[in-house]
Amino acid sequence: MHMIKNPNKSNEKIRLWTRQHKNVWQELKEKEIYRAKKEHIIEKNDTISEYYLKLYDWYIKHAQRFVPKPEGVTYPIWFSTSEEKRLQLVENTVVLELEVDRKDVVITDFDKWGYVVNYWYVPIDQQDEKKHNEELKRYGIGDESALIMGDKGNFYPLLKNKILKSWERMFYISNEETCFTQATLWEMKKEWVVNVLQG
């Protein structure tokens, strides 16, 4: 397993796709730059927005080690790294296709992010996952997310820390060609947009 590097080659480009509310495209056209806003995250995620904001805070802390977060940026903007697997248009949205410098992109493992979102341990492999599940069983823990979200983590601090530390594996990708990846940028610039699909 190796970490995806962000090479300092300004001529290396990558294509990304993001579905956004049509107002984001309007703002990008007018201001020529867009940065994600907390109020949009709250509006989009409604009753579970605090849940996602805590996850994003964790993500930001770790992602900025790979690509420094510019001053004034609060939250990342999420992208698909595959046109085939990008989010589809729905009412009042646009899909923006961007071409950006690879050095500005944080690429992560989509499936491992799913573990993080569920507050689960991110295993190294199947054997590691089996060993972890046996450990949970030994301690009588049926819902491992309770170690992070509830008081159970106070009784099992080593297990809680093991889970939190495992989340960093989402930044490690063994094969970028075969792994289902996703990406984030700290901001979008109008000059990076190469195509717009409108719903």
C-alpha positions, 0 to 999 in steps of 0.5 A: 500500500502506498500513499498517493502523492501530490507531485509538484508538477504544474503541468500534470492535470486531472479531470474532476466532476462535481454536482452542485446547486445551480446557484454555485455555478452562478456564483462561480460565474460572477465571482470567478471563485467558489468556496464551500460554505457551512450554511450550504452543508447544513441546508443540504444535510438538514437534520444530520448536518452536525454529523457531517460537519464533525466528519468534515472537521476530521477530514480537513485536519488530515487532508491539509497535510497533503494539500495546504488549505488556503487562508479563508477556506472553511470546507472542502468541495467534493468531486468524482474522479470518474465521469462514469461514476459521477453524480447525475443531474437532478432538478436545480443542479449543474454538473461541473467538469474541471481540469485542474493541477493534480498537485491541488487535489486530495484523492481518497478511497471512496469505499474507505470514506464509507467506513469513516462516515459510519464511524467504523474501523478501516481495515488493512485487508480481510484478515485485519477486518476479521481480527478486528471483528473478533476483538469487538466480539470479545469485548461484547461490542455489537455497534462499533460506532458507539465507541466514537459517537457514544460513551463506550469509547471512554471505557475502551480508549485504546480501541477508540483510538485504533478506529480513529487512527485507521481512518487515515487509511482513506488517504492511502491507495494501492492502485489508483487505476482500479480503486474507486476514488473521490477527490476534494479541492479547497476551492473552485475557479471559473477558469478550471471549468471545461464543461457544464451540464445543466439540469 
